[in-house]
Amino acid sequence: MLTGEIRSQIDRIWDAFWTGGISNPLEVIEQLTYLLFIKRLDDLHTQRESKANALQQPIENPIFKTEKYKGDNGKEIDEQTFRWSRFRHTTPAQIYATIDQGVFPFLRNMGDKESAFAKHMENARLSLPPEKASLLEKVIQMLDGIDMEKRDTKGDLYEYLLSKLSTAGQNGQFRTPRHIIKMMVDMMAPTPDDTICDPACGTAGFLVAAAEYLHDNRHKEVYSGQYRERYNGPMFHGFDFDSTMLRVASMNLILHGIENPTIENRDSLSEDHSGINNQYSLILANPPFKGSLDYESTAADLLKTVKTKKTELLFLALFLRLLTPGGRAAVVVPDGVLFGSSKAHKTIRQALVDDHKLDGIVSMPSGVFKPYAGVSTAILFFTKTNSGGTDQVWFYDMQADGYSLDDKRNRLGDEHEQNNIADILTRWQARETTERENARTAQSFTVPRKEIAENGYDLSINRYKEIVYEEITYDPPLEILAELEKLEAEIQQGMAELKGMLE
């Protein structure tokens, strides 16, 4: 977790950009991401440099060339001057010139020109004008003062930056809280054999969390042998149609050690990207909730699964199309998906229950996505089988996620009453055994497929949860009247005594 000092430093940097004329939150984050990325590249090069010096060998895969060469314009280029540790000690004007005329062209030409990263970085630029060189120098010195050696610090810092996206919530796009992402990933427990996809990836939060899970839990496998190359990129796939988000996502993954992920500019629901089937073994997503699409622009194969214009239902059909048989998904949906009465709502729910395996549903409190929105949401967990398999569906009624459910979202604690996440993980592991014995009055329980079908495939937890009403007993009316008379007599006596003191 970030310290108050680091938060204050980031707040000061943020304010510096705003007072410098960059007021679009997403643009501020993009510019800060560039700078963090540049700093990280120098850190990586320094690590490889130290290793080479210790072994007395040439640097393996150097990021910055160690020899001068002529660029396309015929001028001599020394990439060592693009390193953070070098240019940060120069004057504001020199820093600006180095970053604007050297570092950004370097970023735009990094690696394979056909790679996804190179394509997303084509329009990478420094937003600050030359007259703001002193502001750029100030921001660099402030960033340099933040210790980001710890992996968790980098992740928390980036999450704190993303939390400042005040423009989030438009078009149904809500930044998924990092602890909710982590919970979903922990429940899915990715393996080195998985091919992971988020078809509405935004800044790639789910992909980063999946990579961190593998780093923490399957470290030896993913950093050696047959999985090492896959972990560096082919294991992770993300799609979005916002070019700025794609640039941020690409850099976010690289900052977290994923050097060559597949991040594509793709409108996942469009007809242009239909026919992409059975490619991913794990989908983690929080797709856009709000909005509708024209039938003409929506992929025909999705409409065959569920004929609707609602994006939240079309995304569920998309996930089923993208998953390999046996593939798993954990996705956030608005509560309306669980109980909506339209034909499209019922069709997609019936498909999940009858044609595939619906594993579980976590109903979340409405404040999880504040301050962006108070919409009630749930998480669906399902496995694509094409042959049914739903026996019992596990339900959990999350009442607390460790943060206040108001706009401030202050951290509370880890006691069960304040945070149900640890309990969710424990009960999820036992859903096929002891959880089946729970009464419907418990916080979690299972419901047979047959009962769900009899209820019109309604997946709302309130349909099945039994409420225990506490019986309240009252004294007989005559006893209550007697008590009132006694109180009245005491009041009158007190007033008489007070009157006597005043006479």
Buried (B, 14 or more C-beta within 10 A) or exposed (E): EBEEEBBEBBEEBBEBBEEBEBEBBBEBBBBBBBBBBBBBBBBBBBEBBEEBEEEEEEBEEBBBBEEEEEEEEEEEBBBBBBBBEBBBEBEBEBBBBBBBEBBBBBBBEBEEEEBBBBBBBEEBBBBBEEEBBBBBBBBBEBBBEBEBEEEEBBBBBBBBBBBBBEEBBEEBBBBBBBBBBBBBBBBBBBBBEBBBBBBBBBBBBBBBBBBBBBBEEBEEBBBEEEBEEBBBBEBBBBBBBBEBBBBBBBBBBBBBBBBBBBBBBBBBBBBEBBEBEEEBBBBBBBBBBBEEBEEEEBBEBBBEBBBBBBBBBBBBBBBBBBBBEEBBBBBBBBBBBBBBEEEBBBBBBBBBBBBBBBBBBBBBBEBBBBBBBBBBBBBBBBBBBEEEBBEBBBBBBBBBBBBBBEEEBEEBEEEEEBBBBEBBEEBBEBBEEEBBEBEBEBBBBBBEBEEBBEBEBBBBBEBBBEEEEEEEEEEEEEEEEEEEEEEEEEEEEEEEEEEEEEE
